[in-house]
C-alpha cells in the first residue's frame, strides 16, 4: 500500500501538535523538518534568560519525542525553497517530495527593518537567544565589579523594549534578580544605580489584556523598582545609546527587543499574497490558491467572523490549529473536514513572586492566586515528566531561598584546528 507523504516544516507548537495527531495514522508517512533538533517551550524563555531554569528543562529533542514512532521521521535542515510545480521542498541538506505540505514555521522577532537594531539588540524567540541574553547580562555584572566605578553608565541600565507578556515577565525577573540575588552574589557592591527600564509604546503594559490586569501589572512593576516608560517609541540604537521619538536618550549596553514579531516566510513562496508577513489560509488552513499546501500557527493568516483581522499569534491558536488540521487529514474525505474556530481560553502573565495577572473568559484575578495558577498551568504544559520535576524543583528552591544556582556563563570558543 502506498502511504500518503506529508511534510511538516517547523516543530513549534503547531507543527508538533500536528505530528502528534498523525502519529497513530499508519496510512501516512510524515517527515518533520526543522533547523534545530528540538521543540522549545517559548513561554519560559524569560526564565532561561534570567537564570531561573536550564535551557534543557524546556527543550525537547524531536528524536526523543518520536523515537517509538513508525511513521514519523525527523530531518534537521533549513528549508530554502518550495517547488510547487514538482511538489518538492528544497533544503540545505537535500530535497523532499510531498503529497501534502504543512508550513508551521512560526515567527521571529520583528525589528521593523532596522538592521542596526537587529545586530545590536537581543531578541528572545529561540533557546540560543535566551542563552545569549543570560550570558551577556551576567557578563555585565562581572564587568561592573571589576571596574568598581560608574565609568560606563550603559552597563548600569538594562532596557527592555516592548511591554507585552515577554517584556513584562522579563522586567519582573531582572528586577527580582537585582533585589534578591545580586546583593548576595556581589556582597561588596551596591546595585542602587542599576536600572531595569521597560519601554512601552502604549499607556499601559499588557495592552492585549483587561484594564484591571494592565493597571495591576504596572503597579507590580513599579513596586519591584522597574522604570516604566509609557508612550515612548524607540527609533534607533547605536550600541551605546537608545534614541526615542520624544527626543529622550538612554545610555545602555544591554538592550532586549521584545516589541513585536513577524512571520518566518520561506523564500519567495506565495510572496504576493502575504498578509502582514503571514500566509493567507481558508478555514481549513489551506493556503489560498493551493489544494495540498497548508499553513498553521503564527505563520497563518485566517479571517473569521470572530477574528476579521486574523488570530492572535499565541501558542493556544497554534496548538488548536495543529489539532484541527491533524484530525481533518486523518478523515477519509475532505467533505468530512471541520472548519477551525478558535475559542479563547484567556491570557496571563507573571511579574515576579506572588505577582501575576490572569484573564479568563468569565473571571479576572490578580495576585498570589493568579501566580499559583500561572505556575500550575505552565508546569502541566511541559512535555516530559522529568522536565516537570526539574522545573518544579527549581521553582520551589527559588521560592524558599529567593535564589537560583543556575547562573552559569557559557560562551562558545572557536577551536583552532591549525597545527602549530
C-alpha positions in Angstrom: 0.0 0.0 0.0 1.3 3.4 -1.0 1.2 5.8 2.0 0.4 9.5 1.7 3.5 11.5 2.2 3.1 14.6 4.4 5.9 17.0 5.1 5.7 19.4 8.1 8.1 22.4 8.1 8.6 23.5 11.7 8.3 21.8 15.0 6.9 24.6 17.2 3.6 24.3 19.0 1.6 24.0 15.7 3.9 21.6 13.9 4.5 19.3 16.9 0.8 19.1 17.7 0.0 18.1 14.1 2.7 15.5 14.1 1.3 14.0 17.3 -2.1 13.8 15.7 -0.7 12.0 12.7 1.5 9.7 14.7 -1.1 7.0 15.0 -2.1 7.0 11.4 -0.3 4.2 9.6 -1.6 5.4 6.2 0.6 8.5 6.5 4.4 8.8 6.1 5.3 12.0 7.9 8.6 13.9 7.6 9.1 16.7 10.2 11.7 19.3 9.1 13.3 21.8 11.5 16.6 23.8 11.5 17.1 22.8 15.2 16.8 19.4 16.7 14.4 20.2 19.5 11.0 21.7 20.3 11.2 24.8 22.5 8.7 25.8 25.2 8.7 29.5 24.4 6.6 30.9 27.3 9.5 30.1 29.7 12.3 31.6 27.6 12.4 34.6 30.0 13.3 32.2 32.9 16.2 30.9 30.9 17.4 34.4 30.1 17.2 35.4 33.8 18.9 32.2 35.1 15.9 30.7 36.7 15.8 27.4 34.8 18.2 25.5 32.5 17.6 25.5 28.7 17.4 21.7 28.7 14.3 21.9 31.0 12.2 23.5 28.3 13.8 21.9 25.2 12.7 18.5 23.9 14.6 16.6 21.2 12.4 15.6 18.3 14.1 12.2 18.0 13.3 11.5 21.7 9.7 12.6 21.3 9.1 10.3 18.3 11.6 7.5 19.0 8.8 4.9 19.2 7.0 6.2 16.1 7.0 4.1 13.0 5.6 6.7 10.6 7.2 10.0 11.7 10.8 10.8 10.6 12.8 13.9 11.6 15.3 15.8 9.4 17.4 18.6 10.8 17.9 21.1 7.9 16.8 24.6 6.9 14.2 24.9 4.1 15.2 27.3 1.4 12.5 27.0 -1.3 9.2 25.3 -2.1 8.8 23.9 -5.6 5.0 23.8 -6.0 5.3 22.6 -9.6 7.1 19.4 -8.6 5.7 19.1 -5.1 9.2 19.4 -3.6 10.8 21.1 -0.6 14.3 22.2 -1.3 16.6 22.3 1.8 20.2 22.9 2.6 20.8 19.2 3.0 18.6 17.7 0.4 15.2 17.7 -1.3 11.9 16.1 0.0 8.9 15.4 -2.1 5.4 15.6 -0.7 1.7 14.8 -1.3 0.7 17.4 1.3 2.8 20.1 2.7 2.2 21.9 6.0 4.1 25.2 6.8 4.4 25.7 10.6 7.5 27.9 10.7 6.1 30.3 13.3 7.5 33.8 13.8 10.7 35.7 14.7 11.5 39.0 16.3 10.3 41.9 14.3 12.9 44.7 14.1 10.8 46.7 11.6 13.5 46.8 9.0 16.1 48.4 11.3 19.3 46.3 10.6 21.3 48.2 13.3 18.7 47.2 15.9 18.7 43.7 14.7 22.5 43.4 15.0 23.0 45.3 18.3 20.0 44.2 20.4 18.9 40.8 21.7 15.7 39.1 20.6 14.2 36.2 22.5 12.4 33.8 20.1 14.6 30.7 20.5 16.8 28.9 23.0 20.0 30.3 21.7 18.8 33.9 22.0 17.6 33.3 25.6 21.1 31.8 26.5 22.8 34.8 24.8 20.8 37.2 27.0 21.7 35.3 30.1 25.4 35.2 29.2 25.5 38.9 28.3 23.7 40.2 31.4 25.8 38.0 33.7 29.0 39.2 32.0 27.8 42.8 32.5 27.7 42.2 36.3 31.2 40.7 36.2 32.4 43.8 34.4 30.8 46.1 37.0 32.6 44.6 39.9 36.0 44.7 38.1 35.5 48.3 37.1 34.3 49.3 40.7 33.1 52.6 39.3 30.3 54.1 37.2 32.7 54.9 34.3 30.2 53.5 31.8 26.6 54.3 32.6 25.4 52.0 29.9 26.3 48.9 31.9 24.0 50.1 34.7 20.9 50.1 32.5 19.0 47.1 31.3 16.5 48.3 28.7 13.6 46.1 27.5 11.7 47.4 24.5 8.1 46.2 24.4 5.5 45.8 27.2 3.7 42.6 26.1 3.9 39.5 28.2 7.5 38.8 27.2 8.8 42.3 28.1 6.8 42.4 31.4 7.9 39.0 32.6 11.5 39.7 31.7 11.5 43.0 33.5 10.0 41.4 36.6 12.5 38.6 36.6 15.5 41.0 36.3 14.1 43.3 39.0 13.8 40.3 41.4 17.4 39.4 40.5 18.5 42.9 41.3 16.6 42.9 44.6 17.2 39.4 45.9 20.1 37.7 44.2 22.8 40.2 43.1 23.4 41.6 46.7 24.3 38.1 47.8 26.4 37.3 44.7 28.3 40.6 45.0 28.2 41.5 48.7 30.7 44.3 48.4 28.9 46.1 45.7 25.9 48.4 45.6 23.3 47.9 42.9 21.3 51.0 43.7 22.3 52.6 40.4 21.2 49.5 38.3 18.0 50.3 36.5 15.6 48.0 34.8 13.8 50.1 32.2 10.7 48.9 30.3 9.7 51.0 27.3 6.1 50.8 26.1 4.6 52.4 23.1 1.2 52.5 24.9 -0.2 53.9 28.0 -0.2 50.6 29.9 1.7 47.3 29.8 0.0 44.1 28.5 -2.3 46.1 26.1 -4.0 42.8 25.0 -5.3 42.1 28.5 -8.1 43.7 30.5 -7.8 47.1 32.1 -7.7 45.6 35.6 -4.7 43.4 34.6 -2.9 46.3 32.9 -3.3 48.5 36.0 -2.2 45.7 38.3 0.8 44.8 36.1 2.0 48.4 36.1 1.6 48.5 39.9 3.7 45.4 40.3 6.4 46.7 38.0 6.7 49.9 40.0 6.8 48.1 43.3 9.6 46.0 42.1 11.6 49.1 41.1 11.2 48.8 37.3 11.2 52.1 35.5 8.2 52.0 33.2 8.4 54.5 30.3 5.0 54.9 28.7 4.0 56.3 25.3 7.6 56.1 24.0 8.9 54.6 20.8 12.5 53.6 20.2 13.7 54.9 16.9 17.4 53.9 16.9 20.2 52.3 18.8 23.9 52.6 18.1 25.2 50.0 20.7 25.7 52.6 23.4 22.6 54.9 23.4 18.9 54.2 22.9 17.2 57.0 21.0 13.4 57.7 21.3 10.8 59.5 19.3 10.3 62.1 22.1 14.0 63.1 21.9 15.0 61.3 25.1 18.0 59.1 25.2 19.2 56.3 27.5 22.8 55.1 27.7 22.7 51.4 27.6 24.8 48.4 26.6 22.1 45.9 27.4 19.0 46.2 25.1 16.4 43.4 24.7 14.0 43.8 21.9 10.5 42.4 22.7 8.5 44.9 20.6 6.9 42.6 18.0 7.1 39.5 15.8 6.9 38.8 12.1 6.3 35.5 10.2 9.1 33.2 9.2 8.3 33.1 5.5 10.0 30.6 3.2 11.9 32.1 0.3 9.6 33.7 -2.3 6.8 31.2 -1.8 3.4 32.9 -2.3 5.0 36.3 -1.6 2.4 38.2 -3.5 -0.4 37.0 -1.2 1.2 37.6 2.2 -0.9 39.5 4.7 1.3 41.1 7.4 4.0 38.6 6.5 1.6 35.6 7.1 0.2 33.1 4.5 -3.4 33.7 3.9 -5.4 30.5 4.5 -9.0 29.3 4.4 -11.0 28.0 7.4 -9.3 24.6 6.9 -5.8 26.2 7.0 -5.3 25.6 3.3 -3.1 28.3 1.7 -5.2 30.2 -0.7 -4.7 29.0 -4.3 -3.3 25.6 -3.3 -5.1 22.3 -2.7 -2.3 20.5 -1.0 -0.4 23.2 0.9 -1.4 24.3 4.4 -0.2 26.8 6.9 -0.8 26.7 10.7 0.1 28.7 13.8 1.8 32.1 13.8 2.6 32.0 10.1 -1.1 31.5 9.1 -3.5 34.4 8.5 -7.1 33.3 8.7 -10.1 35.7 8.7 -13.2 34.6 10.5 -16.3 36.4 11.7 -14.9 36.4 15.3 -11.4 37.4 14.1 -11.7 39.5 10.9 -8.1 40.7 11.3 -6.7 37.2 11.8 -6.0 35.3 15.0 -3.5 36.5 17.7 -0.1 34.9 17.4 -0.2 32.9 20.6 0.5 29.3 21.5 -3.1 28.3 22.1 -4.1 29.2 18.5 -1.1 27.3 17.1 -1.9 24.2 19.2 -5.5 24.1 18.3 -4.9 24.7 14.6 -2.4 21.8 14.6 -5.0 19.6 16.4 -7.8 20.5 14.0 -5.8 20.0 10.8 -4.5 16.7 12.1 -8.0 15.4 12.7 -9.1 16.6 9.2 -6.1 14.9 7.5 -7.0 11.6 9.2 -10.5 11.7 7.8 -11.2 9.7 4.7 -12.7 12.6 2.7 -12.3 16.4 2.8 -16.1 16.6 2.8 -15.9 15.5 6.4 -13.5 18.2 7.4 -14.4 20.7 10.1 -13.6 24.4 9.9 -11.2 25.9 12.5 -12.9 28.0 15.2 -10.8 29.5 17.9 -12.1 29.5 21.5 -10.1 32.0 23.5 -9.3 30.4 26.9 -7.8 33.5 28.3 -4.4 35.0 28.8 -2.0 35.5 31.7 1.4 37.0 32.7 3.6 36.9 35.8 5.6 39.8 37.2 7.6 38.1 39.9 6.8 36.1 43.0 3.1 36.3 44.1 2.6 38.8 41.3 0.6 37.7 38.3 -2.5 38.6 36.3 -5.0 36.2 34.8 -7.8 37.0 32.3 -10.3 34.1 31.8 -13.4 34.4 29.7 -15.7 34.8 32.8 -13.2 35.6 35.5 -10.3 38.0 36.1 -8.0 37.9 39.1 -4.5 39.0 40.2 -2.0 38.5 42.9 -0.7 35.3 44.6 -3.7 33.1 43.5 -3.0 34.2 39.9 0.7 33.4 40.4 0.0 29.9 41.6 -2.5 29.4 38.7 0.2 30.6 36.2 2.7 28.2 37.7 0.4 25.2 37.7 -0.8 25.7 34.1 2.7 26.2 32.7 4.0 23.2 34.6 1.3 21.0 33.2 2.1 22.1 29.6 5.7 20.9 29.9 6.1 17.8 27.8 8.0 15.2 29.9 7.6 14.1 33.5 11.4 14.5 34.0 11.3 18.1 32.9 8.2 18.9 35.0 10.0 17.6 38.1 13.2 19.6 37.3 11.3 22.8 36.8 9.2 22.3 39.9 12.3 21.7 42.0 14.0 24.8 40.6 10.9 26.9 41.3 10.5 25.5 44.9 14.2 26.2 45.6 13.8 29.7 44.4 10.6 30.2 46.3 12.0 29.2 49.7 15.6 30.5 49.2 15.0 33.5 47.0 17.9 32.3 45.0 19.0 30.3 42.0 22.1 28.3 41.3 21.8 28.4 37.5 23.9 31.5 36.8 26.4 29.9 34.5 28.2 31.9 31.9 28.8 29.6 29.0 30.2 31.1 25.8 31.4 29.1 22.8 35.0 29.2 21.8 36.3 28.8 18.3 38.5 25.7 18.0 41.8 26.4 16.3 42.5 23.4 14.0 45.7 24.9 12.7 48.7 22.8 13.8 51.5 24.9 15.3 
